[in-house]
Amino acid sequence: MAPVSAPSQVHPARRRLAAYGATVFLAAALTMVLEIAAGRLVAPYVGSSLYTWTAIIGVVLAGLSVGNWLGGRWADRGAGPAAAGVALGAAAVASLAILLSLELLGPLVRTSAMGPLGGTLVLVGGLFLLPAVLLGILTPLLTTLALGLDERTGHVVGRMHALGALGSIAGTFLAGYWLIPAMGVHGVILTTALVLAALAAPFLISAWRRGAALAALFALVSGLAWQQQVLVSPCDEESAYFCIRVENATRDVPFGEARALVLDHLLHSINHRQEPALLASPYLHLMDEVARQWPGMEPESADWFFAGGGAYTHPRALNALDPGASVTVAEVDPAVTRMAEEALFVETEGWRVLHRDARLALARLEGERFDVVVGDVFHDVAVPAHLVTREFAELVRERLRPGGLYTLNIVDRHPEPRLVASLLRTLEGVFGHVDVWHQGLPSDGDPARVTYVLTASDTPPPASPLRARHGLPRQWERVTGRVEGAVADPLVLTDSHSPVASLLAPLLLRGG
């Protein structure tokens, strides 16, 4: 018969194994919380695009790889539980320091000569590489300690890897679906740091000097963060999609009061309080004027579909000029609509606002036809690939009445706008008349970041130059030939092949 004391000898080992497993689970979850939060945290400085997320994922994986290597070496040198406490405590300090570092690195990157891609790598690396390294130490270290308590190597290693994977899954869903929308990204970063500090405490009981040093460092960083006021989010509201801010834009209009909607890092649009029909942005003004002057168009009774609401600047202007026009808006983010109504002088009464993806919304409106479809969903260089394809263009044409107009704006790099040229070729396969417009392109020897406007219809366009009939005195010209001559063999974009990030790479690499 086994000694009576045997169970009491087994239970401490089981408790330690459970503690090691729980720590691996929570550390993996918190790593993913930081990774998901990274996208929102850096967006006000470098935007949110495929390249942003590539940089985030790459930096975090690189940090975890270095941490795994360090943790394995540390374990081979006989590191005990206190080492895990040091790694956790240091990760808590590094996580909290993210908010301080952002205040230093963010403005530097935004104003530097680095291209968007280089700036993104520098910003993400400076903020998140060290926390990822420190968190990466834990799995090999704690797995080695667990093997000292349970000789079943395969069982222990498999369990630890499974717990790490489950923690990563839990952290991903918690951060994206609940934590960030509920707490804001700054609150999430602060909470992550506090949880890591709490996890470190039990491991540091036997190493109280190191624990006290880490606690003092954590308190110092906390005090600096409080003093610099970096614990408070700069966003007026953080939704599942954007960091939303409203700024005073009175200086950007010739008279009266104006406010601007800022989504992440991009000033989306400006709304004038006293003159709702005033379109301060030249590209919005162009999209409105070209639709009004389109041959056969009757703007006072036209049916409009807006893919993207944002500040609702264009629908608001349309309502002021032609209250008899019908307005349908597909805006994916209800928080953006709410902010527009509360702070940007927008009244949506009488409009149909659909809070869903523009393509899905348009597809569900079977049997309905529109005179104008406006594409205003492209958030800086973050271009939804499914909204520039031939299949989407075919859907738009199905929803347009004969002679109707599809107009959209898109950012690209002059003098070689590869995405615009590909979109032009794609639309030419669906519509009879497709053109590109601009207020006045720079010379070809002067690279620049440019917002182009495209029009597509089966009706020929109005004459160029197009002169404004209302609002600020402006005129625009067709630049279709210059775009076609600037890019050789542009792509036809399809649902199966729409490499918008690749086509925008020159803009991201070299700026403009």
N, C-alpha and C positions, 0 to 999 in steps of 0.2 A: 504494500500500500504506500502511496506517495505521502511524504510528510505533510502535516497539516499546514505548514508555513508556505508550501509551494504556491498556492494561489496568490498570497500576498506578495510573493516575489515576482509573479507574472504581471500582476495588475499595473505596477509602475511602468514597466516596459510598454505595456499596451497603451497606457495613457500618453507616454512620450511619443510612441508611434503615431497615435491619433493627433497629437499636437503638431508633429512634424508634417503630417499629411494636410491638416487644416491650414497650416502656414503656407505650404506650397499652393494650395487651392486659392487662398486669399491673395497671396502675392501675385499669382497669375491673373486673377480677376482685376486687381488694382493696376497691373500693367496695361491691361486692355482698356480700363477706364481712362488711364492717362493717354493712351494712343487715340481713343475716340475723341477725348477732350482736346487733343492737339489740333485736330482739324478746325474746330471752332475757335480755339485760342489764337491761332496764327492768321485766321481768315481776315481780320480787319487790317492786316499789314501786307499780306501777299495773295489774298483771295483764296478761293476754294476750287480746285480743278483736279484733273487726273494727275497732273504733275505734283500738286501739293500732297495728295494722298500717297503717291509713289515715294516722295521724300520722307513722309512720316513713317510709313511702313518699313522702308529701307533703313532709316536711322534706328528705329526701335529694334528691328531684327539684328542689326549690327551690334547694338548695345547688349542685347541678350546673349549674342554669341560670345562677345568678349567676357561678359559676366559668367557665362557657363564655364569658359576656360579658366578664369580666375578662381571660381568656386571649386572646380575640380582640383586645381593645384593646392588651394588652401586646405581642402579636405585631406589630401595626401600628406600634408605636413602636420596632421594631427589636430586640426582646428576642431574646437568643441562647440557646444550650443551657444556660448557667448559670441562666437564669430558670426552666427546667424543674427544675433541681436544687434551687433555692430552694423552689419549690412542693412538690416531693416531700419535702424535708427538713422544711418547715413542717407538711406533712400527717402526717409521722411523729411530730412533737412533739404535734400536736393529737390524733392517735389515741391516743397514750399518755396524754395528759391526760384522756381520757374516763374512765379508771378513778378518777383523783383527783376529777374533777368529780362523778362519781356519788356519792361519799361525802358531798359537800356538798349537792347538789341532791336526791338521792333522799329522805333523811329530811325535808327541807323540804317537798317536794311531798306526801309521805305524811301529814304532820301539818298541812298548810295548809288554809285554808277553800275553796280552789279545788275545783270539781267534778272528777270523774275525767277528763273529757275535757280540760278546761283544764290540769289537772296533767300529763296525758300529753303535750300539746303543748309545755308549758314544759320538761319533762324531756328529751324527745327533741330539741327544738330546742337546748337548752343543751349537749347532749352531742355531737350529730352534724351540726349545721349547718356549723360551721367546717371539719371534715375534708372534708365533701362539696364545699364551695366550693373548697378548695385542690386537691382531686383533679379537679374540673371544669375547672380552668385548663389541664390538660395536653393534652387532645385538640386544641383549636384552636391552641395554641401549637406543639405538635410537628407538627401537620399543616402549618402555615405554614412551619416550618423544613424539612420534607420537600419542600415545593413549590420551595424554593430549590435542591434537589438533583435534582429530577425535574420537568420542565415539563409532564408529562401530568396536568393538573389533575384530570380525572375519575378517572383511574386511582388517583392518590394519595389523593384524598378518599374514594373508594369503599373503598380498601383500609383506610384508617384507621378509617372507620366500621365496616367489617366486623370488624376486629380488636377494636374496642371492644365490639361486640355479642358476639363470641365470648368475650371475656374476662368479660363480665357473666354469660354462661351458665355458663362454667367456675366462676366464683366462687360462683354460686348453688348449684350442685350440690355443689361441694367443701365449702362451709360447712355446708349442711344435712345432707348424707349422711355426711360424714366428720369434718371439722375440729371442729365443736362437740361431737359425741358423744365424739370421741377426746381432745380437748385441754381441753374446757371453754371457756366464753365468755371468761373472763379470759385464758386462755392464747392464745386466738385473737386477742384485741385486742393483746396484747403481741407476738405473732408478726407481726401486720400492721404494727405500728409498726416493728419491726426490719427487715422486708422493704422498707418504704418508705425507711428510712434507707439501706439497702444500695443501692437503686435511685438514690438521690440522689447518692451518692458519686462515680460517674464523671462526672456532669454538673458537679460543683463543683471538679474538679481545677484548672481555670483560674481559679477564683474562690475561692481557698483561705481568704480572710478570712471570706467569708460562710459557707463550709463549716465553718470552725472555730467561728463564732458559733452556728450551728445545732447542731453537735455538743455544744457546751457547754450549750446550752439543753436538748437531749435528755438529757444526763447529769444535769442539775439536776432535770428532771421525773422521771427514773428514780429518782434518790435520794429524792425526796419520796414517790414511789409505794412504794418499798421501806420507807421509814420509817413510812408510814401503813398498811402491810400491805394495800394494795389490789390487789396482784398475785395474791393468793390468792382463789379463789372462795369465796363464803359458802355454797355448796351442799355438802351431803354427797355428792351425786351429781347429775350433769347428764345427763339422758337425752335422747332425741330429742323428748320432749314437755315435760318439766318441769325446773325447778330444785327438787330434792328435798332437804328438810331434816327432821331429827327433833329436836324440842325437849322439854325437861323441862316437863311440865304438871302436876306434883304440886300446885301451888297452886290448880289449877282443879277439884280433886275434894275431897270432904269427908274422905277418909282414904286412906292407902296411897300407892303410887307410880303415876304416870301419865306417858305420853309422847304427844306430839302430832305428827302428820304435817303438814308445811307444803309445799304445792305452789305454786311461784312466790311470790305474796304472800299466799296464802290458807291459814289454818289449816283443814285439811280435816276432821280428826277427832281424838278423844282416846281412847287405849286405856289402861284401868286394868289394872295388872299382876296384882293379887291378885283382882280381881272382873271377869272378862271380860264378865259380863252387865250391868255398869253402863254405861249410855249417858249420857254427860255432856251431849251436845248435845240440846236439847229436840226438834228436828225429827226426829232419828234415833229418839229414844225414842218419839215419836208414831207414826212409820211402823211401828215394831215393835209397839206396843200396838194400833194400829188393825187390823193384820193378825191379831193373836192374838184380838182380840175381834170379828172379822168374823163375821156369822151363818153358821153351817155350817162354819167353818174348824176343822180339827184340826191345830193347830200342831206337835204332837209327831211327826206323820208327813207333814207337808206337803212339797211339792216347791217350792223357791224358786229363782228366777232373779234375779240381781243384775246390773243394767246399770251397771257401774262398781264397782271394788273399793276403790281408795284405800288407806286404813289397814285395810280389812277389818273395821272396827269392828262393823258390824251382823251380817255372817256369823259373826264370832267370838262375839258375844253369843248369836246363835241356836244355835250349836253347844253353848254352855254350858248353855242352858236346855232345848233339845230336841235332844239328840244323835242322835235317830232321824230328824230332818229331813234332806232331801236338799238340797245346796247346789251351785248352778252359778253361777259368777261370770265375767262378761266384763269384763276389765280390759285396756285397749289397751296399757298400758305395762308390759313385763316388769320394768323397773327398780323400779317402784312396788311390785310384788309382792315382789320380792327384798328391798327395804328393809323392808316390813312383816314379813317372816319374820325378818329379821336383827335388827331394832331395836324392833319394836312388839309383841312377844309373840304373834305370829300363827303358828299351825300350820295349814297348808292340807291336811294329809294327810286323805284321805277326801272332799275337795271336788273338783269339776271346775272348773279355772281355765282359761279360754280367753283367750289374749292376742290379741284382735282387737276391732275396733269392735263395739259392743253390737248394733247393728242387723244387721250382717252375721252375727254369731254366732247371734242369735236366728233369722234367716232360714234358716241352715243346719241348725238343729235340727228338721228336718221330722219329723213323726210324734211328737214329744215334746210333752207337756202339763205345765203348771205350775199350782200353786195360787196362787202369789203371784209377781208380777213387780215388782221394785223398781227405780225409776229414780233413780240417784244419780250422774249423769255431768255435772251442770251445775257448771262450775268458776267460781264467782262469777258475773260477768256474761258469761263466755264460754259461751254456750249453743249446743251443736251443733244447727244448724237442722234437720238431718234426723231428730233424735230427738224433735221436738215436733209432727210433722205428722200429718195424718189417716191417711196411708198407714202410718206407723209404728204408730199406735194400732190400726189394723186388723190389723197383723201381731201385735201384743201380744194382741189379743183371740183371734186364731186359735190362739195358743200357750197360752191359759188354758183350764183346765177349766171346765165350767159352774159358775157361782157364784164363780169365781176373782176375785182382786183385783189391780189395777194401781195402785201408789202411787208417787208421785214428789215430789221437793222442787225448789223453784225460787226464786231471789231476784228480788224486784221492789220497786218503790217504792210505799209506802203514802202517801196513801189512793187512788191511782189506778193500780193494778197492771195496766197495759195488756197485758203479755205473759201474765200469769196469767189475765186475763179472756179473751183469745184462745184460750189453751190449754183453758180451761174449755169454751168454746163448741165447740172442735174435738173434744174428747173426748165431749161430749154428742151429737155426731153418730154416735158409734160405740158407746157404752155406755149402758145404761138409767139408771144412777144415777151421777152425778158430783158431787163435793163438794170444797170447799176448807176446810182446817182450820188453826187457829193456837192458840197458847197464850193469847193475849190481845192483840188488836190495839190500838195506840194510838188516841187520838181522831183524828177526821178532820182536825182543825186542826193536827195534829202530824206533819208529813211524816217518814217514817222508811224506812230500808232494812230489809226484812222477808223472812224465809225462810218461804214458804208450803208446805204439804203438800197435794197433791191425791190423791183416791181415785177410782177408776173401776171399776165392776163392773155386772153385770146383777142383782146382789142388793142390796137396800136396805142402807144403812149402819147401824152401831150407833147407839144414842141419843147425843145431845149434851146435856151435856158428857161427854167420854170421860175416865175416871179411870184413872190408871196402876195396874196390878196388881202390878208388880214395879219394883224400882229406886227412883229418887228420887220423892218424892210430887209428882206433877204432874197437871194436867188440861187438856184442850183442848176447844175448841168449834168447831162448824161456822160458817164465816163466808161461806158461799156467797152468801147474799143481799146482803151488803155488797159483795162483789166485783162481782156482777152489776149492782148499782145504781150502782157508781162509774164504770163505763166504758160509754159509749154505742157501740153497733154494733161490738162486737169482731170481729176477723177470724177466719175459718176458715183455719188454717195448713195448707198443702199442700206437697208436694215442689217444685212450681213457684213457690210464693209463700209464703215463710216469713221475713218481715223481722224477725227477732228483735232485731237491733241497733237498728233503728229503733224498735221497741216499747220497748226499754230505754233509749232516748235520754234521757228525763227523769231517770233514775237516774244516767246518766253525766254529764249536763250540770249537774245541781243536787246530786248526791250524795244523802245521806240516811242 
